[in-house]
Amino acid sequence: MDLKLRKFAKFVDKTFIEGGKKAKEPVLLVSVAAVIENPWAGKGFVEDLKPEILDLAPQLGDLLVTELTKEIGSGDKILDATVEKLSLKRVASTLEIANVALSSEFT
């Protein structure tokens, strides 16, 4: 199944001074998002969403990770930032929100 990309957004935030203190290096926060065509639109109730999700997820991951890497500079920096900033609970919450979005029928 082909990923039908409708929209792509990227947000880059660089903080140079926080709380009156200058950072040694700018603090970089990058987020990316993609809006894809709903693969279940018009199909009515779909019992098992997993096959389409597993098919589209690698394509979506390739797109989003490539864009993150362009802004941040390397996969190592992404991993370092993720380990430092995210807790497992926050990741689980994000995945839960993504699951709700994927299981909702938007046309």
C-alpha positions in Angstrom: 0.0 0.0 0.0 1.3 3.4 -0.9 1.5 6.2 1.7 -0.7 9.0 0.4 0.8 12.1 2.0 -1.7 15.0 2.2 0.3 17.4 4.4 3.7 17.7 6.1 4.6 20.1 8.8 7.9 20.8 10.5 8.5 23.0 13.5 11.9 24.1 14.6 12.4 26.0 17.9 15.9 27.3 18.9 16.3 28.8 22.4 19.4 30.9 23.0 18.6 32.4 26.4 16.4 30.7 29.0 15.6 32.1 32.4 18.1 34.9 31.8 21.0 32.5 31.2 22.7 32.1 27.8 22.9 28.5 26.7 26.3 27.0 25.7 24.6 25.8 22.6 21.1 26.7 21.4 18.5 24.3 22.7 17.0 22.8 19.6 13.5 21.3 19.6 12.2 19.8 16.4 8.8 18.3 15.7 7.5 16.8 12.5 4.0 15.7 11.5 2.4 14.1 8.5 -1.3 13.9 7.5 -2.0 11.0 5.4 -5.1 9.8 3.5 -7.1 7.6 5.8 -6.7 4.0 4.4 -10.0 3.0 5.9 -12.1 5.9 4.7 -15.3 4.6 3.0 -14.8 1.0 4.1 -17.2 1.2 7.0 -16.3 -0.6 10.2 -12.9 -2.3 9.9 -12.3 -5.0 12.6 -8.5 -5.2 12.3 -6.5 -2.0 11.5 -3.1 -3.7 12.2 -2.3 -4.9 8.6 -2.5 -1.4 7.1 -0.7 0.2 10.1 2.1 -2.3 9.8 2.3 -1.6 6.0 2.3 2.2 6.3 4.3 2.7 9.5 7.8 2.0 7.9 7.1 4.5 5.0 5.9 7.1 7.5 8.8 6.5 9.7 11.3 6.9 6.8 9.7 10.2 5.9 9.6 11.6 9.5 13.0 10.4 10.6 14.6 11.8 7.4 13.2 15.2 8.1 14.2 15.2 11.8 17.7 14.2 10.8 17.9 17.1 8.3 17.2 19.6 11.1 19.1 17.9 14.0 22.1 16.7 12.1 22.5 13.1 13.0 20.7 10.1 14.3 23.0 10.1 17.4 21.8 13.6 18.4 18.2 12.5 18.0 18.8 9.4 20.2 20.7 11.5 22.8 18.0 14.1 23.0 15.2 11.5 23.2 16.9 9.6 26.0 17.6 12.8 28.0 14.2 14.4 27.5 11.5 11.7 27.3 10.3 9.4 29.9 8.7 6.0 29.1 5.3 7.4 30.3 5.4 10.3 27.8 6.2 7.9 25.0 3.3 5.7 25.9 1.0 8.7 26.0 2.1 9.8 22.6 1.6 6.3 21.2 -1.9 6.2 22.7 -2.8 9.5 21.1 -1.5 8.3 17.8 -3.5 5.1 18.1 -6.7 7.1 18.7 -5.9 9.3 15.7 -5.3 6.3 13.5 -8.4 4.5 14.6 -10.7 7.6 14.0 -12.3 7.9 10.5 -11.4 11.2 9.0 -12.0 11.9 5.3 
